[in-house]
Amino acid sequence: MTRHYYKPPPGYGKKRPPSFFKWRYAAAQILLIIICFQTIRTIFLPTTFDVLLLVILVSSYWYFRKKPY
């Protein structure tokens, strides 16, 4: 018999399906290709939109590649 001295936070113990992790990994791979293309484009034709788009893409890539806890 286990005793709970505190109430676990909501969502504790819920596991995500394996397909979710496959989708995250696939999205990160696609984003990496787009980031490479956008970096080359930003180097040759730098505009404000290109720089902002590159920042958004890199932050999205970071989000998809971080370890889910």
N, C-alpha and C positions, 0 to 999 in steps of 0.2 A: 504494500500500500504506500503510495507516494503522498507526501503532504505538500501542499502549495501554501507557502507563507505569504505569498503576494499574488495578485492577479496578473497573469501574463498580458503583455500589450496586445491590442487587436492585430490580427494577422499573424501572430506568432505561431509557428509550426506549419503554416500553409506552404506547400511546395508548388512551384510552377511546373507545368508540363514540359517534357523534353523538347517538344516542338517549338516552344517559346525561345529556348536557347539556340536552336538551329536558326530560327528567324533572325535573332539578334546577330549571330555570327555572319549570316549571309548579308545582312544590311551593312555591317561593318566592312565587309570585303568590297561591296559595291561602292560604299562611300570612299574607300581608299583610292579607287580608280578615279572617281570624280574629283577628289582632292588633288591628285597628281595633275590632271588636266587643268583644273582651275588655277593651280599654282603656276603652271607654265603660261597660261593666259594672263595671269596677273603680273607676271614678270615682264611680259612684252607690251601689254596694253593696260597699265594700271589705272583703274577708275575707282571711285568710291564704292560703287555697287559691287565690283569684283572683289574688293578687299572685304567688304561686309559679308558677301556670300562665302568667301573663303573662311572667315572666322566662324560663321554659322556651321559650315560643313565640318570644320575641325572640332568644334565643340560637340556636334552630333556624333562624330566618330569616337570621341573620348567617352561620351555617354554610353554608346553601344559596346565599347571594349572594356569598360570597368567591370570589376567582378560584382555580380549581384549577391547581395547578402540579405 
